[in-house]
């Protein structure tokens, strides 16, 4: 008896390239107050309308001088004026010093500031205890931003520091990409929502809250469709409803080929679906396609595996870059760093593995003892993964690529 040949597994890079090729960036935008734009993606370049700082100013408390007026340490200069932050002083008279405070504009004629710790107040003036050089302790005009320069580029995800830079440029509001609208569904008659009685043979739905948290992290507007029963017609009806008004339908579980796994035939009937076997562990099965909308158009569909660690890792590897691409942001994977393994991994898999690890006090990576895709504890205990190429064993002391969860969440 002959059997059909198994389809070759896709590499992670091949699967990701297919996903990103199908990601059509969202065209809708909205203006938000700068303080409310955290985590959103900038829709247009922010051009600075001014130099920042607008005037040269001092970076510390001290005395503003002409460096040429202090040829030797111990020079005494009369103090001609006092300038605090927010004030603009008069032109510095030759052979004099100005008492100046952090952030105050440098008076015309001055080219250096000597910190107060290197000065001594004396009767009628100040003794400069060091020889200054031009530019010392001076923030030059425009050294942060120049008028007309791009302060923040289109497609950047707005971090707290980016919001601060926008405010520095005087931006009270920012144009951001509309949030991706994602319909989230869970499949499986064995699932029960937390808070409900746990009947025999049932498990609580962990993926729902994990994925909702991840979607919020990446700026999405999530519609929770709950648990979809393992019935074909019900699944098709939910998909038709989900396609209305959503950019992406995201599911977990039901992407295998068992008799109770209805995602594949349901999406195929309502649109188009490819079921990929990806050479990663945890993970491997991923469903991708689209669901037609009544009246035209379509919503993208991504079906993640059901095991909680597989769902979590596969989201980071594949759904995350897809969502970033929808928003016009850079979908590139984190760079990671190379660190020393504090563990042995003598029996590698033929797939690329993402081992849950933690950075230890000894500077080495510690391995969670149970790497099962069903043990969500491993993802909570770990602060990242060791990215292990296919077939590669690890011995204690080897250097491995470490990618932190924090870097993935950026």
Residue, then its C-alpha position, 0 to 999 in steps of 0.5 A: x500500500x502506497x502513501x502520499x509523500x509528506x509535505x516538507x516543513x517550511x523554515x521559519x524564514x520561508x513561513x515569515x516571508x509568505x506571511x509578510x507578503x500577504x500583509x496589506x498595511x492599514x491605510x486609516x489614521x487618527x490624530x491622538x494627543x501625544x500623551x495618549x499615543x504610547x505604543x501606537x505606530x506613527x503614520x507620518x514623519x514628525x518634522x521638527x519646526x524648531x531647533x532643540x535646544x532653541x538657544x545654546x544653554x548651560x548643562x550645569x550650574x556655574x559661571x559663563x565666560x569667554x575661555x580666552x579670558x581665563x588663560x591660567x587657573x586662579x584667574x579672578x573675574x568680576x561677575x557682571x550678571x546672573x541668569x536663571x533658566x527661562x531668562x535671557x541675559x545681556x551680552x557678556x562684557x569682555x573680562x567678566x563672568x556670568x553666574x548661570x544656572x542649569x538650562x539657562x541660555x548662554x549669553x552672547x559672547x560667552x563660549x564656555x561654562x565652568x562648573x561651580x565646584x571649580x570656582x570660588x566666590x571672592x569679593x567682587x567676583x569669582x576665582x576660576x580654578x581651572x582653564x576652560x576650553x570653548x564649548x565646555x559644559x555648553x549644550x549647543x543650539x540644535x544639538x538635539x534636533x535641527x529645524x526641518x529634520x525628521x524627529x520621528x520617522x513614519x512607522x516607528x512604534x511610540x515609546x515613552x522616550x519617543x513621546x518625550x522627543x515629540x513633546x520636545x519638538x512641540x507636538x501636542x498631537x501625533x498622527x498614528x495608524x489605526x489600530x488593527x482590528x483583531x477577532x480572537x477565537x478559541x476552539x475546542x469542546x474541552x475548553x472552559x473559561x476561568x471561573x466556571x466549574x471544571x468538568x471532568x476532561x476539561x481544561x481552562x482556556x489559557x490561550x485566550x488571556x495570553x493572546x489578548x495580552x499580546x494583542x494589547x501589547x502590539x496596539x490591537x483592538x481585540x474582539x473576543x469571540x469566546x470559545x467556538x464549539x467543535x462543529x463545522x457549521x458553527x465555526x463557519x458562521x463565526x468566521x463569517x461574522x468575524x470577517x466583518x469589520x476586522x483586519x485579522x481573525x486569530x484562533x488557537x487550536x483546531x489546526x490539525x487534521x483530526x475529525x474534531x478539528x474544523x478550522x481547516x475546512x471552515x476557513x477553506x469554505x469561507x475563503x482560502x487556507x494553507x496549513x503549514x508545517x513549520x520546522x520549529x519547536x515548539x510550534x510546527x502547525x500554522x494555518x494562514x489564509x483569508x475569510x471573505x467578507x460579505x460585499x467584498x474584501x477579506x480578513x486575514x486568518x492566522x490559526x495558532x497551535x493549541x498548546x499554550x507554549x506553542x501558541x505563545x512562541x508562534x505568536x511572537x515568531x509569526x503573528x507579531x511581525x504580521x501585525x507590525x507589518x499591518x501597521x507599517x512598522x518594522x517587522x524585523x525579528x529581535x537581534x538577540x545576544x550571544x551568551x554562554x549556556x549553563x546547561x547541556x542539550x545533548x539530543x537536539x531536534x531536527x527542527x529549530x528549537x526555542x528553549x525557555x531559559x533564564x539569565x542567571x546570576x553567574x552570567x550563564x543561561x539556565x534551562x527550565x527543566x521541562x520544555x514541554x509545549x504544554x507547560x506554560x510555567x516555563x514561559x513565566x519562569x523564563x525571561x527569553x529563549x535560546x534559539x537553537x539551530x536544527x540538529x545542534x547539540x549544546x554543551x555547557x559553556x557553548x555560546x547560544x543566541x538568546x532572545x529576551x521576551x522584553x526585546x520581543x515586546x518592543 
